């Protein structure tokens, strides 16, 4: 949390700022949009052309850069003594430097990340508490009172997806704790608001089935199948189809909850292999089923080539296939000697070179010793969407290519 005399910014709802517990008047609509754009990129420089695009779209006035300077100056005056520490001029633009507890978005992301980790570690009670605490920071739609001129600046929509993901994780934790009855109404509202969202559908189906409403659970599946077919010409995803089959077969596995969960009386319950549409990680390898052919195809390609990519639409299960399918298969000896290979998993994030060093230390430099190294990069697109340093991006991709050619 920020100190009593510190600055607090809030973007998870209407844009707000406080200094020493007192609200700050943030000025005109363009001034607020400028601050919001900088807060959404906290810690990263936002260039002047980007800020022009945010405030005026494709037709900035000749005085745009001077106007930005004026807006920044007024914001600094409004924020007081610490403003120059926070609102920094750095070519080719400006950035906001945020300390611990000074931005509600950063706090929310920390709670969401910790909640997901607790869920993956088999501690749904802690996960539910952490995720609920993070979600309490939301006061309404993100940046509800801020308008960006540029149509491509849809950052509030990105934040809404983060919120929905955290809500889904919290519901997974609740389901693991046997709270299926209490989440049905919330899930029905989510399904109504997001009719094509398959994860919420799967969670509602599971909650209804566990509540003794098998027919209603199957009706939820039929409804989404009609919606996807009529609107997109698609069938439900394989996970949702598998859940329907499991409900039809009254699979006993659907009645159980993950290891470590306890019911209302504090009695430990058994492991549940079904995670709805939540992602699977290495700890779920024993329960990852239905995609054996995909795993085999990737393993065969690894036997033939030094570089293999998993390509598909967002949410199609690429990360689950990698983490809970391919890597455990290699560790189990799916290829000759693969149980002895050095395997490291990483996400590039904003600093891919640092992620590579943290994963391997100096081990990557010894890749030519005859010891095969598996570098598994999850969310490779982050090299282009998160990393803003072109030289670091090139160095990371060069390291991968060098390792693949060794």
C-alpha positions in Angstrom: 0.0 0.0 0.0 1.1 3.6 -0.5 2.1 5.7 2.4 -0.4 8.1 4.0 1.4 11.0 2.3 1.7 9.2 -1.0 -0.1 9.2 -4.3 -2.7 6.7 -5.4 -4.0 6.2 -8.9 -7.1 4.2 -9.8 -8.1 3.1 -13.3 -10.3 0.1 -12.4 -13.5 2.2 -12.6 -13.6 6.0 -13.2 -10.1 7.6 -13.3 -9.1 8.9 -9.9 -6.0 10.2 -8.2 -5.4 11.0 -4.5 -2.6 12.7 -2.7 -2.3 12.2 1.0 -5.8 10.8 1.0 -7.3 13.8 -0.7 -8.8 13.6 -4.3 -7.0 15.4 -7.1 -8.8 17.4 -9.8 -7.4 16.0 -13.0 -8.6 18.6 -15.3 -10.0 18.4 -18.9 -11.1 15.3 -20.8 -7.8 15.3 -22.8 -5.7 15.8 -19.7 -7.4 12.7 -18.1 -7.0 10.7 -21.3 -3.3 11.6 -21.3 -2.8 10.5 -17.7 -4.8 7.3 -18.3 -2.7 6.4 -21.4 0.5 6.8 -19.3 -0.9 4.8 -16.3 -1.8 1.9 -18.6 1.8 1.8 -19.7 3.3 2.5 -16.3 7.0 2.0 -16.3 7.3 2.3 -20.1 7.9 5.3 -22.2 4.9 6.4 -24.3 6.1 8.3 -27.4 4.7 11.7 -28.4 3.2 10.3 -31.7 1.4 7.7 -29.6 0.0 10.3 -27.2 -1.1 12.5 -30.2 -3.0 9.4 -31.5 -4.6 8.9 -28.1 -5.8 12.5 -27.8 -6.6 13.4 -31.4 -6.7 10.2 -33.4 -5.4 10.5 -37.0 -5.9 14.3 -37.3 -3.8 15.9 -34.5 -3.6 19.7 -34.7 -0.3 21.5 -35.6 -0.1 22.5 -31.9 -0.5 19.0 -30.6 3.0 18.6 -29.0 2.8 22.0 -27.3 -0.7 21.0 -26.0 0.7 17.8 -24.6 3.4 19.7 -22.8 0.8 22.0 -21.3 -1.3 19.0 -20.2 1.7 17.4 -18.5 2.6 20.6 -16.8 -0.9 21.0 -15.4 -1.0 17.4 -14.2 2.3 17.9 -12.4 0.9 21.0 -10.7 -2.2 19.1 -9.7 -0.2 16.1 -8.3 2.1 18.3 -6.2 5.6 17.7 -4.8 6.1 14.1 -6.0 4.8 14.8 -9.5 8.2 15.0 -11.1 9.2 11.6 -9.6 6.1 10.1 -11.0 5.4 11.9 -14.3 8.8 11.8 -16.1 9.9 13.4 -19.3 12.0 10.8 -21.2 12.6 10.9 -25.0 10.8 10.2 -27.1 7.9 11.0 -24.8 6.8 10.6 -21.2 6.4 7.8 -18.7 4.7 7.3 -15.3 6.9 5.7 -12.6 4.7 3.8 -10.1 5.7 2.7 -6.6 4.3 -0.2 -4.6 0.6 0.3 -3.9 0.3 3.5 -6.0 -1.8 2.0 -8.9 -4.8 -0.2 -8.4 -4.2 -2.1 -11.7 -0.8 -3.2 -10.5 -2.2 -4.4 -7.2 -5.0 -6.3 -9.0 -2.5 -8.0 -11.3 -0.4 -9.1 -8.3 -3.5 -10.6 -6.5 -4.6 -12.3 -9.7 -1.1 -13.7 -10.4 -0.8 -15.0 -6.8 -4.3 -16.5 -7.0 -3.5 -18.4 -10.1 -0.4 -19.7 -8.6 -2.2 -20.9 -5.5 -4.8 -22.6 -7.6 -2.2 -24.4 -9.7 -0.5 -25.4 -6.4 -3.7 -27.1 -5.2 -4.7 -24.5 -2.6 -8.1 -23.3 -3.8 -9.0 -21.7 -0.5 -6.1 -19.3 -0.6 -6.7 -18.8 -4.4 -10.3 -17.8 -3.8 -9.3 -15.3 -1.1 -6.6 -13.7 -3.1 -8.7 -13.4 -6.3 -11.6 -12.0 -4.4 -9.4 -9.4 -2.8 -8.1 -8.4 -6.1 -11.5 -8.2 -7.7 -12.7 -6.0 -4.9 -10.5 -3.2 -6.3 -12.8 -2.9 -9.3 -15.3 0.0 -8.9 -17.0 -0.5 -12.3 -15.9 -0.6 -15.9 -12.2 0.4 -16.3 -11.7 4.0 -17.1 -15.4 4.5 -17.4 -15.1 8.2 -17.7 -12.2 8.4 -20.1 -12.5 8.7 -23.9 -9.6 8.0 -26.2 -9.7 9.6 -29.6 -7.9 6.8 -31.3 -10.2 3.8 -32.1 -7.3 1.4 -31.7 -6.7 2.5 -28.1 -9.0 -0.1 -26.6 -7.1 -0.6 -23.3 -10.2 -0.7 -21.2 -11.4 -3.7 -23.2 -8.0 -5.4 -22.4 -8.6 -4.7 -18.7 -12.0 -6.1 -18.9 -10.6 -9.4 -20.2 -8.1 -9.4 -17.3 -11.1 -9.0 -14.9 -13.0 -11.8 -16.6 -10.0 -14.1 -16.4 -9.7 -13.4 -12.7 -13.4 -14.0 -12.2 -13.0 -17.3 -14.0 -10.1 -18.3 -11.8 -12.0 -17.4 -8.6 -15.0 -19.4 -9.8 -12.6 -22.4 -10.5 -11.4 -22.0 -6.9 -15.0 -21.9 -5.6 -15.9 -25.0 -7.6 -12.9 -26.8 -6.1 -14.2 -25.9 -2.7 -17.6 -27.3 -3.3 -19.4 -24.0 -3.7 -21.2 -25.0 -6.9 -24.6 -23.9 -5.7 -23.5 -20.4 -4.7 -21.8 -19.6 -8.0 -24.7 -20.6 -10.3 -26.5 -17.2 -10.3 -23.2 -15.4 -11.0 -22.3 -17.7 -13.8 -25.8 -17.3 -15.4 -25.2 -13.6 -15.4 -21.8 -14.0 -16.9 -23.1 -16.3 -19.6 -25.9 -13.8 -20.4 -23.4 -11.0 -20.7 -20.8 -13.0 -22.7 -22.8 -15.7 -24.6 -19.8 -16.9 -26.7 -17.4 -17.3 -23.7 -16.9 -21.0 -23.4 -15.1 -21.0 -20.1 -18.1 -19.5 -18.3 -20.4 -22.0 -20.0 -18.2 -24.9 -18.9 -18.2 -23.7 -15.3 -22.0 -23.2 -15.3 -22.4 -26.7 -16.8 -20.2 -28.2 -14.0 -21.9 -26.2 -11.3 -25.4 -27.3 -12.5 -24.4 -30.9 -12.8 -22.9 -31.0 -9.3 -26.1 -29.4 -8.0 -28.2 -32.3 -9.4 -29.4 -30.4 -12.5 -28.0 -32.6 -15.3 -30.7 -31.6 -17.8 -30.0 -27.9 -17.2 -26.3 -28.5 -17.6 -26.8 -30.1 -21.0 -29.2 -27.3 -22.0 -26.4 -24.8 -21.5 -24.2 -26.8 -23.9 -27.0 -27.0 -26.5 -27.5 -23.2 -26.3 -23.9 -22.3 -26.8 -23.7 -24.8 -29.7 -26.6 -23.0 -31.5 -25.0 -19.6 -30.8 -21.6 -20.6 -32.1 -23.1 -22.3 -35.2 -25.4 -19.5 -36.1 -23.1 -16.6 -35.4 -19.6 -18.0 -36.3 -20.2 -21.2 -38.1 -18.3 -23.1 -35.4 -18.7 -26.0 -33.1 -17.9 -25.7 -29.4 -14.3 -26.3 -28.5 -13.0 -29.8 -27.7 -12.9 -29.2 -23.9 -16.6 -28.2 -23.9 -17.5 -31.2 -26.0 -15.6 -33.5 -23.7 -17.5 -32.0 -20.7 -20.8 -32.7 -22.4 -19.8 -36.3 -23.0 -18.7 -36.6 -19.3 -22.0 -35.3 -18.1 -23.9 -37.7 -20.4 -21.9 -40.5 -19.0 -22.2 -39.2 -15.4 -18.5 -39.5 -15.1 -17.7 -39.8 -11.3 -14.7 -37.6 -11.8 -17.0 -34.6 -12.2 -18.2 -34.9 -8.7 -14.8 -34.5 -7.1 -12.7 -31.4 -6.3 -8.9 -30.7 -6.6 -6.4 -32.0 -4.0 -6.1 -29.8 -1.0 -9.7 -28.6 -1.1 -12.0 -29.0 1.9 -15.8 -28.9 2.1 -17.8 -26.7 4.4 -17.2 -29.1 7.3 -13.5 -28.9 6.8 -13.2 -32.5 5.5 -10.6 -33.0 2.8 -12.0 -34.1 -0.6 -10.3 -35.9 -3.4 -8.6 -34.9 -6.6 -10.6 -33.8 -9.6 -9.1 -34.2 -13.0 -11.6 -31.8 -14.7 -10.7 -28.1 -14.7 -13.4 -26.8 -17.0 -11.8 -24.5 -19.5 -9.1 -23.3 -17.1 -5.6 -23.8 -18.3 -3.6 -27.0 -17.5 -0.1 -26.8 -16.1 2.6 -29.3 -15.4 1.0 -30.3 -12.2 -2.1 -31.3 -14.1 -0.2 -33.6 -16.6 -1.8 -36.8 -15.1 -5.2 -35.4 -15.8 -4.6 -33.9 -19.3 -6.5 -36.1 -21.7 -8.3 -36.0 -25.0 -5.3 -34.4 -26.9 -3.0 -37.4 -27.0 -2.8 -37.2 -30.8 -1.8 -33.6 -30.7 0.9 -34.4 -28.1 2.2 -37.3 -30.3 2.2 -35.1 -33.4 4.4 -32.5 -31.6 6.7 -35.1 -30.2 7.2 -36.6 -33.7 8.0 -33.1 -35.1 10.6 -32.6 -32.4 12.3 -35.8 -33.4 12.5 -34.4 -37.0 13.3 -30.7 -36.4 15.1 -28.5 -33.9 12.3 -25.9 -33.9 8.6 -26.5 -33.6 5.8 -23.9 -33.2 2.4 -24.4 -31.7 0.1 -22.0 -33.6 -3.6 -21.4 -33.1 -6.3 -18.9 -31.9 -6.1 -17.4 -28.5 -7.8 -19.7 -26.0 -7.4 -22.8 -28.1 -5.3 -24.5 -25.5 -1.7 -24.1 -26.9 -0.3 -23.4 -23.4 -2.0 -26.3 -21.9 -0.8 -28.6 -24.7 2.8 -27.4 -24.1 2.8 -27.4 -20.3 0.6 -30.4 -19.4 1.1 -32.5 -22.6 4.4 -32.1 -24.5 6.9 -31.3 -21.8 5.7 -34.0 -19.4 5.8 -36.5 -22.4 9.4 -35.6 -23.1 10.3 -35.9 -19.4 8.7 -39.4 -19.4 10.9 -40.5 -22.3 8.6 -40.1 -25.3 11.7 -39.8 -27.4 14.9 -41.8 -26.9 16.8 -40.2 -24.0 14.3 -37.3 -23.7 13.9 -38.1 -20.0 17.5 -36.8 -19.6 17.2 -33.7 -21.6 17.6 -30.3 -19.9 14.2 -28.6 -20.2 13.2 -25.0 -19.3 9.9 -23.2 -19.7 9.7 -19.4 -19.9 7.5 -16.6 -20.9 9.2 -13.6 -22.6 7.2 -10.8 -21.1 8.6 -7.3 -21.5 12.2 -8.4 -20.9 12.7 -11.7 -22.8 16.5 -11.7 -22.4 16.1 -11.5 -18.6 13.5 -14.3 -18.8 16.0 -16.5 -20.8 18.8 -15.8 -18.3 16.5 -16.6 -15.3 15.5 -19.9 -17.0 19.0 -21.1 -17.9 21.6 -19.0 -16.2 24.7 -19.9 -18.2 23.4 -23.3 -19.2 22.3 -22.1 -22.6 26.0 -21.4 -23.6 26.8 -25.1 -23.0 24.2 -26.3 -25.5 26.9 -27.6 -27.8 28.2 -30.2 -25.3 26.1 -33.0 -26.8 23.4 -32.5 -24.2 20.1 -31.6 -25.8 18.3 -28.6 -24.3 14.6 -27.9 -24.7 13.7 -24.3 -24.6 9.9 -24.0 -24.3 8.7 -20.5 -24.9 5.1 -19.9 -23.9 3.3 -16.8 -25.3 6.1 -16.1 -27.8 4.0 -13.2 -29.2 5.0 -11.2 -26.0 8.4 -10.7 -27.7 6.5 -8.4 -30.1 3.6 -7.1 -28.0 5.3 -6.6 -24.6 9.0 -5.9 -25.4 9.6 -2.4 -26.6 13.4 -2.7 -26.8 14.3 -3.6 -30.4 17.8 -4.6 -29.5 16.7 -6.9 -26.7 14.0 -8.4 -29.0 16.7 -9.2 -31.7 19.1 -10.6 -29.1 16.5 -12.9 -27.7 15.4 -14.2 -31.1 19.0 -14.6 -32.1 19.7 -16.7 -29.0 16.8 -19.0 -29.8 17.9 -19.4 -33.4 21.5 -20.1 -32.3 20.3 -22.7 -29.9 18.1 -24.3 -32.5 21.0 -24.6 -34.9 23.5 -26.0 -32.4 
